[in-house]
Amino acid sequence: MSVQENGEAVFICNVVSNPLATVTWFAEVGTTRQLLTPGPRIDISNNILIISNVQQSDVGFYTCVATNVFGSNTTTARLVIAGKITDTVARNVKHGLPQLCVTLSASF
């Protein structure tokens, strides 16, 4: 996802699971991976992660982890600042709201 500096990044994690899964978000910025929790610039609600006032320090990979009794599944999206990346990288970045999809289920 490419956003303007000081803009807003919205990640949507679409989860289909039975039983219901718990969703957690992680950020991998540089060499550091950290669990995300709501804060002044981070809102997490209903499987949606919103980062407000995006800065260069937010550039990295954001991972949605869905977990239920059958296990866990993950999906990751990359966040970049518009105008701060090369044309080659820009062509490989999805624009708009990334629909991160995770499925966890069992059939009996």
LOSE-826833 format. One record per atom (N, C-alpha, C, CB): residue number from 1; atom name; y, z, x. Coordinates in Angstrom, 3 decimals. Glycine has a CB too. Layout:
   k  a        v        w        u
 NUM CA        Y        Z        X
...
***
This chain:
   k  a        v        w        u
   1  N   -1.157    0.000    0.838
   1 CA    0.000    0.000    0.000
   1  C    1.230    0.000    0.891
   1 CB   -0.008    1.201   -0.958
   2  N    2.187   -0.824    0.558
   2 CA    3.430   -0.903    1.307
   2  C    4.565   -0.411    0.413
   2 CB    3.696   -2.358    1.808
   3  N    5.307    0.576    0.871
   3 CA    6.438    1.108    0.102
   3  C    7.660    1.174    1.001
   3 CB    6.111    2.515   -0.486
   4  N    8.807    1.206    0.367
   4 CA   10.059    1.354    1.095
   4  C   10.181    2.784    1.611
   4 CB   11.267    0.990    0.196
   5  N   10.807    2.925    2.783
   5 CA   11.090    4.267    3.292
   5  C   11.956    4.973    2.262
   5 CB   11.796    4.222    4.699
   6  N   11.705    6.237    2.031
   6 CA   12.355    7.074    1.009
   6  C   11.912    6.715   -0.411
   6 CB   13.870    6.942    1.116
   7  N   10.943    5.811   -0.538
   7 CA   10.428    5.430   -1.842
   7  C    9.291    6.347   -2.278
   7 CB    9.957    3.986   -1.819
   8  N    8.512    5.891   -3.243
   8 CA    7.413    6.675   -3.814
   8  C    6.109    5.900   -3.687
   8 CB    7.692    7.025   -5.298
   9  N    5.072    6.582   -3.216
   9 CA    3.735    6.002   -3.128
   9  C    2.868    6.642   -4.200
   9 CB    3.114    6.207   -1.707
  10  N    2.186    5.816   -4.974
  10 CA    1.318    6.309   -6.050
  10  C   -0.092    5.773   -5.822
  10 CB    1.857    5.880   -7.461
  11  N   -1.041    6.683   -5.663
  11 CA   -2.448    6.332   -5.504
  11  C   -3.190    6.819   -6.743
  11 CB   -3.055    6.954   -4.193
  12  N   -3.988    5.956   -7.343
  12 CA   -4.762    6.321   -8.527
  12  C   -6.242    6.250   -8.176
  12 CB   -4.426    5.386   -9.736
  13  N   -6.941    7.355   -8.373
  13 CA   -8.368    7.406   -8.100
  13  C   -9.105    7.358   -9.436
  13 CB   -8.747    8.688   -7.284
  14  N   -9.658    6.188   -9.757
  14 CA  -10.420    6.033  -10.999
  14  C  -11.837    6.521  -10.754
  14 CB  -10.418    4.548  -11.492
  15  N  -12.213    7.566  -11.451
  15 CA  -13.533    8.170  -11.271
  15  C  -14.322    8.054  -12.562
  15 CB  -13.413    9.652  -10.838
  16  N  -15.526    7.514  -12.459
  16 CA  -16.457    7.484  -13.581
  16  C  -17.639    8.326  -13.150
  16 CB  -16.890    6.004  -13.975
  17  N  -17.838    9.463  -13.808
  17 CA  -18.932   10.332  -13.402
  17  C  -19.497   11.088  -14.587
  17 CB  -18.469   11.306  -12.334
  18  N  -20.777   11.385  -14.475
  18 CA  -21.462   12.202  -15.458
  18  C  -22.501   13.019  -14.701
  18 CB  -22.117   11.327  -16.595
  19  N  -22.302   14.340  -14.577
  19 CA  -21.219   15.128  -15.161
  19  C  -19.876   14.902  -14.445
  19 CB  -21.581   16.606  -15.121
  20  N  -18.840   15.473  -15.032
  20 CA  -17.476   15.349  -14.531
  20  C  -17.387   15.700  -13.054
  20 CB  -16.540   16.237  -15.331
  21  N  -16.626   14.916  -12.308
  21 CA  -16.453   15.147  -10.871
  21  C  -15.125   15.846  -10.597
  21 CB  -16.523   13.815  -10.094
  22  N  -15.094   16.582   -9.515
  22 CA  -13.863   17.181   -9.008
  22  C  -13.300   16.237   -7.955
  22 CB  -14.114   18.621   -8.416
  23  N  -11.990   15.990   -8.012
  23 CA  -11.355   15.073   -7.065
  23  C  -10.493   15.854   -6.090
  23 CB  -10.509   14.015   -7.804
  24  N  -10.649   15.533   -4.809
  24 CA   -9.775   16.081   -3.777
  24  C   -9.202   14.910   -2.985
  24 CB  -10.545   17.083   -2.839
  25  N   -8.045   15.132   -2.404
  25 CA   -7.361   14.104   -1.619
  25  C   -7.206   14.566   -0.183
  25 CB   -5.985   13.771   -2.226
  26  N   -7.399   13.623    0.743
  26 CA   -7.204   13.886    2.162
  26  C   -6.258   12.835    2.727
  26 CB   -8.561   13.886    2.927
  27  N   -5.489   13.244    3.728
  27 CA   -4.625   12.319    4.459
  27  C   -5.079   12.287    5.902
  27 CB   -3.126   12.729    4.354
  28  N   -5.150   11.086    6.449
  28 CA   -5.443   10.920    7.867
  28  C   -4.240   10.221    8.475
  28 CB   -6.779   10.106    8.109
  29  N   -3.387   11.034    9.103
  29 CA   -2.163   10.543    9.706
  29  C   -2.297   10.751   11.207
  29 CB   -0.892   11.269    9.126
  30  N   -2.276    9.645   11.947
  30 CA   -2.551    9.749   13.381
  30  C   -3.997   10.149   13.579
  30 CB   -1.602   10.768   14.065
  31  N   -4.230   11.200   14.341
  31 CA   -5.598   11.670   14.593
  31  C   -5.939   12.909   13.780
  31 CB   -5.787   11.964   16.071
  32  N   -5.060   13.275   12.856
  32 CA   -5.251   14.495   12.073
  32  C   -5.683   14.165   10.650
  32 CB   -3.964   15.327   12.054
  33  N   -6.765   14.810   10.193
  33 CA   -7.201   14.691    8.801
  33  C   -6.967   16.031    8.129
  33 CB   -8.709   14.260    8.697
  34  N   -6.267   15.995    6.994
  34 CA   -5.968   17.252    6.311
  34  C   -6.155   17.123    4.808
  34 CB   -4.545   17.701    6.622
  35  N   -6.555   18.233    4.203
  35 CA   -6.664   18.326    2.757
  35  C   -5.255   18.360    2.189
  35 CB   -7.486   19.583    2.320
  36  N   -4.992   17.537    1.170
  36 CA   -3.674   17.529    0.550
  36  C   -3.618   18.503   -0.606
  36 CB   -3.313   16.130    0.075
  37  N   -2.523   19.205   -0.707
  37 CA   -2.262   20.108   -1.825
  37  C   -0.853   19.818   -2.330
  37 CB   -2.422   21.617   -1.401
  38  N   -0.584   20.123   -3.602
  38 CA    0.761   19.877   -4.124
  38  C    1.818   20.622   -3.306
  38 CB    0.844   20.296   -5.598
  39  N    2.959   19.992   -3.162
  39 CA    4.062   20.575   -2.409
  39  C    5.356   19.896   -2.794
  39 CB    3.822   20.459   -0.897
  40  N    6.412   20.102   -2.015
  40 CA    7.727   19.547   -2.366
  40  C    7.737   18.026   -2.530
  40 CB    8.728   19.931   -1.314
  41  N    6.958   17.299   -1.726
  41 CA    6.936   15.835   -1.818
  41  C    5.603   15.289   -2.298
  41 CB    7.265   15.232   -0.480
  42  N    4.635   16.172   -2.552
  42 CA    3.294   15.738   -2.951
  42  C    2.939   16.303   -4.321
  42 CB    2.245   16.174   -1.905
  43  N    2.583   15.401   -5.232
  43 CA    2.142   15.801   -6.566
  43  C    0.735   15.247   -6.766
  43 CB    3.129   15.286   -7.685
  44  N   -0.168   16.112   -7.199
  44 CA   -1.539   15.698   -7.490
  44  C   -1.853   16.147   -8.910
  44 CB   -2.566   16.300   -6.453
  45  N   -2.161   15.176   -9.769
  45 CA   -2.434   15.489  -11.161
  45  C   -3.309   14.394  -11.763
  45 CB   -1.119   15.644  -11.959
  46  N   -4.349   14.787  -12.469
  46 CA   -5.224   13.836  -13.166
  46  C   -5.690   12.694  -12.259
  46 CB   -4.502   13.261  -14.376
  47  N   -6.163   13.030  -11.074
  47 CA   -6.701   12.062  -10.115
  47  C   -5.645   11.115   -9.547
  47 CB   -7.785   11.255  -10.770
  48  N   -4.374   11.458   -9.706
  48 CA   -3.279   10.640   -9.191
  48  C   -2.554   11.422   -8.101
  48 CB   -2.296   10.230  -10.331
  49  N   -2.341   10.760   -6.978
  49 CA   -1.591   11.328   -5.860
  49  C   -0.257   10.599   -5.774
  49 CB   -2.389   11.214   -4.510
  50  N    0.837   11.359   -5.798
  50 CA    2.176   10.781   -5.675
  50  C    2.855   11.420   -4.473
  50 CB    3.020   10.997   -6.982
  51  N    3.323   10.579   -3.565
  51 CA    4.086   11.040   -2.408
  51  C    5.513   10.546   -2.602
  51 CB    3.468   10.522   -1.044
  52  N    6.457   11.470   -2.729
  52 CA    7.868   11.129   -2.919
  52  C    8.581   11.095   -1.577
  52 CB    8.555   12.137   -3.866
  53  N    9.686   10.381   -1.525
  53 CA   10.520   10.322   -0.325
  53  C    9.669    9.984    0.904
  53 CB   11.261   11.662   -0.114
  54  N    8.909    8.890    0.811
  54 CA    7.975    8.494    1.863
  54  C    8.713    8.297    3.188
  54 CB    7.230    7.202    1.467
  55  N    8.150    8.873    4.241
  55 CA    8.710    8.795    5.593
  55  C    7.693    8.150    6.535
  55 CB    9.113   10.208    6.108
  56  N    8.150    7.754    7.698
  56 CA    7.269    7.175    8.707
  56  C    6.106    8.126    9.021
  56 CB    8.063    6.854    9.990
  57  N    6.357    9.415    8.948
  57 CA    5.311   10.403    9.244
  57  C    4.204   10.426    8.194
  57 CB    5.923   11.782    9.357
  58  N    4.407    9.747    7.051
  58 CA    3.385    9.677    6.000
  58  C    2.445    8.491    6.181
  58 CB    4.046    9.595    4.638
  59  N    2.773    7.588    7.094
  59 CA    1.955    6.389    7.308
  59  C    0.558    6.798    7.772
  59 CB    2.621    5.440    8.349
  60  N   -0.448    6.236    7.109
  60 CA   -1.825    6.554    7.457
  60  C   -2.763    6.184    6.333
  60 CB   -1.966    8.026    7.791
  61  N   -3.905    6.842    6.321
  61 CA   -4.953    6.563    5.343
  61  C   -5.086    7.742    4.383
  61 CB   -6.305    6.276    6.047
  62  N   -5.226    7.438    3.098
  62 CA   -5.359    8.462    2.063
  62  C   -6.692    8.255    1.363
  62 CB   -4.171    8.406    1.042
  63  N   -7.467    9.332    1.305
  63 CA   -8.834    9.260    0.796
  63  C   -9.009   10.142   -0.426
  63 CB   -9.827    9.664    1.878
  64  N   -9.616    9.557   -1.435
  64 CA   -9.999   10.266   -2.659
  64  C  -11.486   10.596   -2.515
  64 CB   -9.707    9.399   -3.972
  65  N  -11.829   11.864   -2.715
  65 CA  -13.227   12.301   -2.663
  65  C  -13.585   12.869   -4.033
  65 CB  -13.461   13.369   -1.521
  66  N  -14.561   12.268   -4.684
  66 CA  -15.038   12.749   -5.982
  66  C  -16.411   13.384   -5.767
  66 CB  -15.107   11.581   -7.044
  67  N  -16.566   14.599   -6.279
  67 CA  -17.803   15.345   -6.058
  67  C  -18.307   15.927   -7.377
  67 CB  -17.583   16.470   -5.020
  68  N  -19.609   15.774   -7.613
  68 CA  -20.262   16.485   -8.711
  68  C  -21.639   16.932   -8.218
  68 CB  -20.379   15.578  -10.002
  69  N  -22.488   17.404   -9.120
  69 CA  -23.772   17.966   -8.711
  69  C  -24.694   16.927   -8.058
  69 CB  -24.465   18.578   -9.912
  70  N  -24.421   15.640   -8.263
  70 CA  -25.261   14.596   -7.692
  70  C  -24.792   14.139   -6.315
  70 CB  -25.306   13.420   -8.622
  71  N  -23.653   14.648   -5.878
  71 CA  -23.158   14.271   -4.557
  71  C  -21.686   13.954   -4.576
  71 CB  -23.922   13.089   -4.027
  72  N  -21.267   13.158   -3.602
  72 CA  -19.857   12.793   -3.524
  72  C  -19.722   11.333   -3.109
  72 CB  -19.107   13.710   -2.533
  73  N  -18.570   10.790   -3.416
  73 CA  -18.261    9.422   -3.049
  73  C  -16.794    9.378   -2.683
  73 CB  -18.597    8.421   -4.200
  74  N  -16.430    8.465   -1.793
  74 CA  -15.047    8.390   -1.331
  74  C  -14.541    6.960   -1.354
  74 CB  -14.921    8.966    0.074
  75  N  -13.239    6.836   -1.396
  75 CA  -12.579    5.557   -1.218
  75  C  -11.233    5.826   -0.564
  75 CB  -12.415    4.797   -2.577
  76  N  -10.774    4.876    0.236
  76 CA   -9.589    5.086    1.058
  76  C   -8.607    3.934    0.910
  76 CB   -9.981    5.255    2.521
  77  N   -7.319    4.256    0.945
  77 CA   -6.254    3.257    0.936
  77  C   -5.292    3.566    2.076
  77 CB   -5.508    3.234   -0.438
  78  N   -4.639    2.527    2.577
  78 CA   -3.706    2.672    3.691
  78  C   -2.270    2.632    3.178
  78 CB   -3.934    1.566    4.744
  79  N   -1.434    3.509    3.699
  79 CA   -0.012    3.547    3.356
  79  C    0.790    3.087    4.564
  79 CB    0.427    4.977    2.907
  80  N    1.682    2.120    4.350
  80 CA    2.582    1.649    5.396
  80  C    4.003    1.598    4.835
  80 CB    2.141    0.250    5.930
  81  N    4.986    1.614    5.739
  81 CA    6.389    1.499    5.350
  81  C    6.761    0.020    5.360
  81 CB    7.320    2.326    6.308
  82  N    7.322   -0.478    4.273
  82 CA    7.721   -1.878    4.178
  82  C    8.737   -2.198    5.266
  82 CB    8.305   -2.191    2.781
  83  N    8.547   -3.351    5.913
  83 CA    9.466   -3.778    6.945
  83  C    9.198   -3.173    8.303
  83 CB   10.835   -3.459    6.541
  84  N    8.234   -2.260    8.400
  84 CA    7.934   -1.612    9.669
  84  C    6.587   -2.054   10.230
  84 CB    7.953   -0.107    9.501
  85  N    6.014   -3.109    9.641
  85 CA    4.716   -3.587   10.098
  85  C    4.810   -5.068   10.427
  85 CB    3.625   -3.330    9.033
  86  N    3.875   -5.578   11.190
  86 CA    3.874   -6.995   11.544
  86  C    3.397   -7.833   10.370
  86 CB    2.990   -7.248   12.772
  87  N    3.719   -9.122   10.401
  87 CA    3.286  -10.020    9.329
  87  C    1.768  -10.049    9.200
  87 CB    3.813  -11.430    9.577
  88  N    1.041   -9.992   10.314
  88 CA   -0.420  -10.010   10.278
  88  C   -0.951   -8.809    9.506
  88 CB   -0.997  -10.023   11.702
  89  N   -0.413   -7.630    9.788
  89 CA   -0.843   -6.430    9.081
  89  C   -0.417   -6.507    7.621
  89 CB   -0.265   -5.165    9.749
  90  N    0.783   -6.992    7.356
  90 CA    1.294   -7.063    5.984
  90  C    0.395   -7.917    5.103
  90 CB    2.716   -7.622    5.971
  91  N   -0.174   -8.977    5.641
  91 CA   -1.048   -9.827    4.840
  91  C   -2.345   -9.125    4.460
  91 CB   -1.359  -11.100    5.588
  92  N   -2.703   -8.081    5.189
  92 CA   -3.953   -7.372    4.927
  92  C   -3.765   -6.111    4.090
  92 CB   -4.611   -7.013    6.228
  93  N   -2.554   -5.844    3.646
  93 CA   -2.258   -4.628    2.885
  93  C   -2.072   -4.997    1.423
  93 CB   -0.991   -3.907    3.438
  94  N   -2.727   -4.273    0.533
  94 CA   -2.554   -4.502   -0.890
  94  C   -1.188   -3.969   -1.318
  94 CB   -3.694   -3.831   -1.703
  95  N   -0.535   -4.682   -2.195
  95 CA    0.738   -4.220   -2.733
  95  C    0.516   -3.728   -4.159
  95 CB    1.813   -5.351   -2.692
  96  N    1.377   -2.846   -4.632
  96 CA    1.242   -2.285   -5.962
  96  C    0.454   -0.997   -5.923
  96 CB    0.581   -3.275   -6.895
  97  N   -0.045   -0.598   -7.057
  97 CA   -0.792    0.649   -7.168
  97  C   -2.253    0.404   -6.845
  97 CB   -0.644    1.254   -8.573
  98  N   -2.737    1.007   -5.770
  98 CA   -4.151    0.811   -5.464
  98  C   -5.017    1.558   -6.470
  98 CB   -4.468    1.278   -4.032
  99  N   -5.948    0.856   -7.055
  99 CA   -6.869    1.473   -8.010
  99  C   -8.122    1.855   -7.235
  99 CB   -7.206    0.505   -9.216
 100  N   -8.161    3.073   -6.772
 100 CA   -9.288    3.547   -5.999
 100  C  -10.407    3.936   -6.952
 100 CB   -8.884    4.737   -5.098
 101  N  -11.545    3.289   -6.827
 101 CA  -12.635    3.493   -7.770
 101  C  -13.796    4.243   -7.140
 101 CB  -13.113    2.165   -8.308
 102  N  -14.286    5.230   -7.856
 102 CA  -15.437    6.022   -7.409
 102  C  -16.350    6.197   -8.605
 102 CB  -15.000    7.418   -6.812
 103  N  -17.662    6.040   -8.429
 103 CA  -18.623    6.245   -9.507
 103  C  -19.688    7.231   -9.073
 103 CB  -19.265    4.916   -9.928
 104  N  -19.898    8.257   -9.869
 104 CA  -20.964    9.233   -9.641
 104  C  -21.685    9.462  -10.957
 104 CB  -20.402   10.576   -9.068
 105  N  -22.959    9.145  -11.029
 105 CA  -23.672    9.363  -12.280
 105  C  -25.165    9.413  -12.042
 105 CB  -23.337    8.273  -13.288
 106  N  -25.866    9.796  -13.093
 106 CA  -27.323    9.817  -13.047
 106  C  -27.862    9.373  -14.387
 106 CB  -27.854   11.221  -12.679
 107  N  -28.971    8.697  -14.364
 107 CA  -29.608    8.265  -15.607
 107  C  -30.932    8.990  -15.762
 107 CB  -29.819    6.727  -15.626
 108  N  -31.230    9.358  -16.985
 108 CA  -32.494   10.053  -17.267
 108  C  -33.292    9.274  -18.275
 108 CB  -32.244   11.480  -17.780
***
